[in-house]
Amino acid sequence: MRRSIRRHSLAAAAGIAAFTLLAGCAATDEKAEAEQVTLEDGEPRAPEDTEITVAIPFPDITMYSMYVLATDLGYYEEEGLTVEVITADNVTAAVASGSADIGVESTGTVIEAIRGGVEIDLVGGHYCRQNFDFAAQNGITEVADLEGTSIVLAGTPGDPAEFQRKLVLKEEGWDLDTVNTEIVYPGPGSESWTEFFVNDRISMQPFYADDLPALEEHGANVIVESLRNWANDVQVAGNGWVDENPNTLVRFLRATLKATDFMTAPAPGQFPENVDEALDIYEANDFDVSDLRGSDSVWVLDGHLACSNLYFGTEAWDTTVETQSLEPIEFDESQLVYLEKAQELLGIDNSGPETLPYP
C-alpha cells in the first residue's frame, strides 16, 4: 500500500533560547503550508544518510539498550547504517540544532518543545509504559511522616514528570498536598537521587530497578509500586533531517524495532528469553551488569516498559497532556508515517500497550 499523508512543518523557533524553553515558552498555533509525504510500496530505497547520531539524556544501559543491541546484533548494518549514541544535556536542542539526528526525550518535554515552535518531529515511541516506584526512609510508613523533610520528585525543575509522580502518589494514598515538604532536584539521573537518599539528605525518591540494590542495602521502605500505560520517552528527529532522509529513518526504525522485539521477547511482562545474550552485549560495551546477572525479575531488561512496536499515537499524547497538567495541543499524526511504514515492513501494527500486572 502506498502511503501518502499530509504532514505539517511547525514554525521555526526564534533563536537558541527556544531550545531551552521548554515548559515556559509561549505557544504558537501557526503552521507552515502542508507538504505531501509519500512513501513507496515495498522495501525502502537506499539510505540517504548512512551515519546516524542518537542523543540520549544520560547513559543507562537498560533504558537505551535497543540501540546497543541493534548495533551488536547487526540490525543497523543490515540497513546500511552506522549508529553512534551520545549524551546531551538538552536532547531536544541537540536534535533541533543538528548536533544529533535522532534523540530520546521525555514525552512532556517534547510536547512543550513542539508547542514552543522547535522544529522537531515525534517519529516514534521509546517506552510506552511508566513504572512509578517510590522509596522512603526506614520508619516512614504514611504521608504524615514526610512532614518537614526534603523529597525528590524529579531530577531538574520543570520536569513535567514531577506532576505525574505527584498524581500517582496521591492515587496511592500519599497526597503530598497534605504535608509540608521541600522538593529538591539533585540532577537528571536517578543514581544521584539514590546518592542523596543513602546519605540521608532526602526522605523519599522515585527509583528504578538499578537503584533498588543500594536502596535495599540502606534499609529503604518501598512505599509505592505502580505500572501505568503512560508514554514515558519518545524518539524525535529534526524536521529538516526527516524531510531529507525518509528512507534512512524507515530503515533506522525497522532495525530499532527488531532490537526492541529481541529485548522484550517472548512478550512484555514475561521473563526475557534473551536476557543472557543481552547482558553479554551490554558487558562487552563496558556496562556493569553484575547486579543484573542472575536476576529472576521480569523487569531485568526494563522490557515491561516497552512496546515491541514502539507504539505512539494520539491517545498517548493526550494522556501525557492530561497527567502532566499541560495545556492542550493537537497531535499531528502524520509524523508517525515513517514508524508505520517500518512496522508494516515487519508485519506489525501501531496498536497501543496492553495492561500488564506489576512485575
C-alpha positions as CSV (number, residue, x, y, z in Angstrom):
1,M,0.0,0.0,0.0
2,R,1.4,3.4,-1.0
3,R,1.4,5.8,1.9
4,S,0.5,9.4,1.1
5,I,0.0,11.5,4.2
6,R,-0.1,15.3,4.6
7,R,2.2,16.5,7.3
8,H,2.7,20.0,8.7
9,S,6.0,21.6,9.5
10,L,5.9,23.6,12.6
11,A,7.1,27.2,12.6
12,A,10.7,27.6,13.5
13,A,11.8,28.7,17.0
14,A,13.2,32.2,17.2
15,G,16.9,31.7,18.2
16,I,18.7,29.4,20.5
17,A,16.6,30.5,23.5
18,A,13.8,28.4,22.2
19,F,15.9,25.3,22.6
20,T,15.9,25.8,26.4
21,L,12.3,26.7,26.6
22,L,10.8,24.2,27.4
23,A,7.7,24.5,29.6
24,G,7.6,28.2,29.7
25,C,7.6,29.2,26.1
26,A,4.6,30.9,24.5
27,A,2.7,28.5,22.2
28,T,2.3,29.1,18.5
29,D,-0.7,28.0,16.5
30,E,0.7,29.0,13.2
31,K,1.8,26.1,10.9
32,A,3.6,26.2,7.6
33,E,1.8,25.2,4.4
34,A,1.2,21.4,4.4
35,E,3.7,19.2,2.5
36,Q,3.0,15.9,0.8
37,V,4.9,12.9,2.1
38,T,4.8,9.8,0.0
39,L,6.5,6.5,1.0
40,E,6.7,3.9,-1.8
41,D,5.4,0.4,-1.6
42,G,7.7,-2.4,-0.6
43,E,11.3,-2.0,0.6
44,P,12.7,1.5,1.3
45,R,15.3,2.8,-1.1
46,A,18.9,3.1,-0.1
47,P,19.5,5.3,3.0
48,E,20.3,8.9,2.2
49,D,22.4,9.3,5.4
50,T,24.3,6.2,6.5
51,E,25.8,7.6,9.7
52,I,23.3,8.5,12.4
53,T,23.9,10.1,15.8
54,V,21.4,9.3,18.5
55,A,21.3,11.6,21.6
56,I,20.2,10.3,25.0
57,P,19.9,12.4,28.2
58,F,22.2,10.2,30.3
59,P,23.9,6.8,29.9
60,D,21.7,4.0,31.2
61,I,22.1,0.5,29.7
62,T,18.6,-0.7,30.3
63,M,16.7,2.4,29.3
64,Y,18.6,2.9,26.0
65,S,19.6,-0.7,25.3
66,M,17.8,-1.2,22.0
67,Y,20.5,1.0,20.2
68,V,23.3,-1.1,21.6
69,L,21.5,-4.3,20.8
70,A,20.7,-3.2,17.2
71,T,24.3,-2.4,16.7
72,D,25.8,-5.5,18.1
73,L,23.2,-7.9,16.6
74,G,23.9,-6.4,13.2
75,Y,20.4,-4.9,12.6
76,Y,21.7,-1.4,11.7
77,E,24.4,-2.9,9.5
78,E,21.7,-4.8,7.6
79,E,20.1,-1.5,6.8
80,G,23.3,0.1,5.7
81,L,23.6,2.2,8.8
82,T,26.1,3.1,11.4
83,V,24.7,4.5,14.7
84,E,26.6,6.4,17.3
85,V,25.0,7.1,20.7
86,I,25.9,10.3,22.5
87,T,24.7,12.0,25.7
88,A,23.3,15.6,25.6
89,D,22.2,17.9,28.4
90,N,19.4,19.1,26.2
91,V,18.4,16.3,23.8
92,T,15.7,18.4,22.0
93,A,18.2,21.2,21.4
94,A,20.8,18.8,20.1
95,V,18.3,17.4,17.6
96,A,16.9,20.7,16.5
97,S,20.4,22.2,16.0
98,G,21.6,19.2,14.0
99,S,24.1,18.1,16.6
100,A,22.2,14.8,16.7
101,D,19.9,13.3,14.1
102,I,17.6,11.4,16.4
103,G,17.0,11.8,20.1
104,V,15.2,10.2,23.0
105,E,13.4,12.7,25.3
106,S,10.6,12.6,27.8
107,T,7.2,12.9,26.2
108,G,6.1,16.0,28.1
109,T,9.3,17.8,27.3
110,V,8.8,17.0,23.6
111,I,5.2,18.3,23.7
112,E,6.3,21.6,25.2
113,A,9.1,21.9,22.6
114,I,6.7,21.4,19.8
115,R,4.3,23.9,21.4
116,G,7.2,26.4,21.5
117,G,7.9,26.0,17.8
118,V,11.1,23.9,17.9
119,E,11.4,22.2,14.5
120,I,11.2,18.5,15.5
121,D,9.1,15.6,14.6
122,L,7.9,12.9,17.0
123,V,8.9,9.9,14.9
124,G,8.2,7.0,17.3
125,G,7.7,5.8,20.8
126,H,10.5,4.6,23.1
127,Y,8.9,3.3,26.3
128,C,5.1,3.1,26.2
129,R,4.7,2.4,29.9
130,Q,6.0,4.0,33.1
131,N,6.7,2.4,36.4
132,F,6.1,4.6,39.4
133,D,8.2,3.3,42.3
134,F,8.9,5.2,45.4
135,A,11.1,4.5,48.3
136,A,11.1,6.2,51.7
137,Q,13.5,6.2,54.6
138,N,13.1,3.3,57.1
139,G,10.3,4.2,59.5
140,I,8.3,6.3,57.1
141,T,5.0,4.4,56.7
142,E,2.5,7.2,55.9
143,V,2.4,10.6,54.2
144,A,2.3,12.4,57.6
145,D,5.8,11.1,58.3
146,L,7.2,13.2,55.4
147,E,6.3,16.4,57.3
148,G,9.2,18.9,57.3
149,T,11.5,16.7,55.2
150,S,13.1,17.0,51.8
151,I,11.9,14.8,48.9
152,V,12.7,14.2,45.3
153,L,10.0,14.0,42.6
154,A,12.2,14.9,39.6
155,G,15.8,15.5,38.8
156,T,15.5,19.0,37.5
157,P,13.0,21.9,38.0
158,G,10.2,22.0,35.4
159,D,10.3,18.3,34.5
160,P,6.7,17.5,33.7
161,A,7.1,14.0,35.1
162,E,7.0,15.7,38.6
163,F,3.3,16.2,38.1
164,Q,2.7,12.6,37.1
165,R,4.6,11.3,40.1
166,K,2.7,13.5,42.4
167,L,-0.6,12.3,40.9
168,V,0.3,8.7,41.3
169,L,1.4,9.2,44.9
170,K,-2.0,10.8,45.6
171,E,-3.9,8.0,44.0
172,E,-1.9,5.5,46.0
173,G,-2.7,7.3,49.3
174,W,0.3,9.6,49.6
175,D,-1.2,13.0,49.0
176,L,1.8,15.4,49.2
177,D,-0.6,18.4,49.4
178,T,-1.4,17.4,53.0
179,V,2.1,17.8,54.3
180,N,4.8,20.5,54.2
181,T,7.9,19.2,52.3
182,E,10.8,20.7,50.5
183,I,11.2,19.4,46.9
184,V,14.8,19.2,45.8
185,Y,16.4,18.5,42.4
186,P,19.7,16.5,42.7
187,G,20.1,16.0,38.9
188,P,18.6,14.2,35.9
189,G,19.9,10.6,36.7
190,S,18.3,8.5,39.4
191,E,21.7,7.5,40.7
192,S,22.1,11.0,42.0
193,W,18.7,10.8,43.8
194,T,19.8,7.5,45.4
195,E,23.1,9.1,46.5
196,F,21.1,11.8,48.3
197,F,18.9,9.1,49.8
198,V,21.6,6.8,51.2
199,N,23.3,9.8,52.7
200,D,20.0,10.7,54.5
201,R,19.6,14.0,52.7
202,I,16.1,13.2,51.4
203,S,13.3,11.2,52.9
204,M,11.6,9.9,49.7
205,Q,12.5,9.4,46.0
206,P,11.3,7.7,42.8
207,F,13.5,4.8,41.8
208,Y,14.3,2.4,39.0
209,A,15.4,-1.2,39.0
210,D,19.1,-0.5,39.0
211,D,18.7,1.8,42.1
212,L,17.0,-1.0,44.2
213,P,20.1,-2.8,45.4
214,A,21.5,0.3,47.0
215,L,18.2,1.3,48.5
216,E,17.6,-2.1,50.0
217,E,21.1,-2.2,51.5
218,H,20.3,1.2,53.1
219,G,17.1,-0.3,54.6
220,A,14.6,1.8,52.5
221,N,10.9,1.2,52.7
222,V,9.3,0.7,49.3
223,I,6.0,2.6,49.7
224,V,4.5,2.6,46.2
225,E,4.9,0.3,43.1
226,S,2.7,1.0,40.2
227,L,2.8,0.5,36.4
228,R,0.8,2.8,34.1
229,N,0.2,2.7,30.3
230,W,1.6,6.3,30.0
231,A,4.2,7.1,27.4
232,N,7.5,7.7,29.1
233,D,10.0,8.7,26.4
234,V,9.7,9.2,22.7
235,Q,12.0,9.4,19.7
236,V,12.3,12.7,17.8
237,A,14.1,14.0,14.8
238,G,14.6,17.4,13.2
239,N,12.1,18.4,10.6
240,G,14.7,19.1,8.0
241,W,16.6,15.9,8.6
242,V,13.4,13.9,8.3
243,D,12.5,15.6,5.0
244,E,15.9,14.8,3.6
245,N,16.3,11.3,5.0
246,P,12.9,9.4,4.7
247,N,14.5,6.1,3.7
248,T,17.2,6.4,6.4
249,L,14.5,7.0,9.0
250,V,12.4,4.0,8.0
251,R,15.4,1.8,8.0
252,F,16.6,3.1,11.4
253,L,13.2,2.5,12.9
254,R,12.9,-1.0,11.4
255,A,16.3,-2.0,12.9
256,T,15.3,-0.5,16.3
257,L,12.0,-2.3,16.2
258,K,13.9,-5.6,15.7
259,A,16.1,-4.8,18.7
260,T,13.2,-3.9,20.9
261,D,11.5,-7.1,20.0
262,F,14.7,-9.0,20.9
263,M,14.8,-7.2,24.3
264,T,11.1,-7.9,25.1
265,A,10.8,-11.5,23.7
266,P,8.7,-13.5,24.2
267,A,6.5,-10.6,25.3
268,P,6.5,-7.6,27.7
269,G,5.6,-8.7,31.2
270,Q,7.2,-12.1,30.8
271,F,10.8,-13.1,31.7
272,P,13.0,-12.1,28.7
273,E,14.2,-15.2,26.9
274,N,17.3,-13.4,25.5
275,V,18.5,-12.0,28.9
276,D,21.9,-13.7,29.0
277,E,22.8,-12.7,25.4
278,A,21.6,-9.1,26.0
279,L,23.7,-8.8,29.2
280,D,26.7,-10.2,27.4
281,I,26.3,-7.5,24.8
282,Y,26.0,-4.8,27.5
283,E,29.0,-6.1,29.3
284,A,31.0,-6.1,26.1
285,N,30.1,-2.4,25.7
286,D,31.7,-1.7,29.1
287,F,28.5,-1.5,31.1
288,D,28.5,-3.0,34.6
289,V,25.7,-5.7,34.7
290,S,26.8,-7.5,37.8
291,D,23.7,-6.5,39.7
292,L,21.5,-7.8,36.8
293,R,23.2,-11.2,36.5
294,G,21.0,-14.0,37.9
295,S,18.0,-11.7,38.4
296,D,14.7,-13.5,38.3
297,S,12.7,-10.3,37.8
298,V,10.8,-9.8,34.5
299,W,12.0,-6.2,34.6
300,V,15.7,-7.1,34.5
301,L,15.9,-5.5,31.0
302,D,13.2,-3.0,31.6
303,G,11.2,-4.8,28.9
304,H,8.0,-4.5,30.7
305,L,8.1,-0.7,30.0
306,A,8.5,-1.2,26.2
307,C,6.1,-1.9,23.4
308,S,7.9,-4.0,20.8
309,N,6.2,-2.0,18.1
310,L,7.5,1.3,19.5
311,Y,3.9,2.5,19.9
312,F,2.9,6.1,20.0
313,G,-0.4,7.8,19.0
314,T,-2.9,10.5,19.8
315,E,-4.1,8.6,22.9
316,A,-0.6,8.6,24.4
317,W,-0.1,12.2,23.5
318,D,-3.4,13.2,25.2
319,T,-2.7,11.1,28.2
320,T,0.6,12.9,28.7
321,V,-1.1,16.3,28.4
322,E,-3.7,15.4,31.0
323,T,-1.5,13.7,33.5
324,Q,1.3,16.2,33.3
325,S,-1.1,19.2,33.6
326,L,0.0,20.6,30.2
327,E,-2.1,23.0,28.1
328,P,-4.0,21.0,25.4
329,I,-2.3,20.9,22.0
330,E,-3.3,18.8,19.0
331,F,-1.1,15.9,17.9
332,D,-0.1,15.7,14.2
333,E,-0.4,12.0,13.5
334,S,1.4,12.4,10.1
335,Q,4.7,12.5,12.0
336,L,4.2,8.7,12.5
337,V,4.2,7.8,8.8
338,Y,7.8,6.5,9.0
339,L,7.1,4.4,12.1
340,E,4.0,2.9,10.5
341,K,5.9,2.1,7.3
342,A,8.7,0.3,9.4
343,Q,6.0,-1.5,11.3
344,E,4.3,-2.6,8.1
345,L,7.5,-4.0,6.7
346,L,7.8,-6.2,9.8
347,G,4.1,-7.3,9.7
348,I,3.1,-5.4,12.9
349,D,0.7,-2.5,13.6
350,N,0.8,0.5,15.8
351,S,-1.6,-0.9,18.5
352,G,-1.4,0.6,22.0
353,P,0.0,-1.2,25.0
354,E,-1.8,-3.9,26.8
355,T,-2.3,-3.6,30.6
356,L,0.3,-5.6,32.5
357,P,0.4,-6.8,36.1
358,Y,3.1,-5.1,38.0
359,P,6.2,-7.3,37.8
